[in-house]
Structure formats: structure tokens, C-alpha cells
Amino acid sequence: MAWAGWGAGAAGAGSAGGPGKVFLAAMAIGSALVTAVLALDRNPLALLTAAAAVYFGLRAAGRIGPRGAP
């Protein structure tokens, strides 16, 4: 069964196989920006958002996740 996205039904927006590389790259950039802001405030949540930036970056690069992703 194809991935149906967050809250989307079986024919929802993500039914084509998961998030695209553009979306994942945008999430990586957004996470990196949030990390920078939190790090400037010395907020310990910066570690979590840094991990998210790395994860989304690896997904966008195709290093992790399903093979043959768009």
C-alpha cells in the first residue's frame, strides 16, 4: 500500500509514495533555521532540531528512506 501522507486518505496527497525531495529539502532548511535561532538563545531543544535537520537532509539526499523515492 502506498504511503497516504499525514491525515490524507488512501487517495490523499501523499499517495504517490511519500514526501518529495523538494519538501524534504524545505524541511531540512527550516529545521536548520530553527536550530540556529534556538542555539542563539542557548535552548537545549536546538539539539533536537539539529537532529531533525540532519534527518531531513539525509532523506532529501536519498541516503536513508525508501529506494526509488521521487
KACORPE-V668863 format. One record per helix or strand of 2 or more residues. SS is the DSSP state (h for helix, s for strand). FROM is the first residue (numbers start at 1). LEN is the number of residues. If there is no record, write none. Layout:
BEGIN
ss = [SS;SS]
from = [FROM;FROM]
len = [LEN;LEN]
END
This chain:
BEGIN
ss = [h;h]
from = [21;46]
len = [20;16]
END
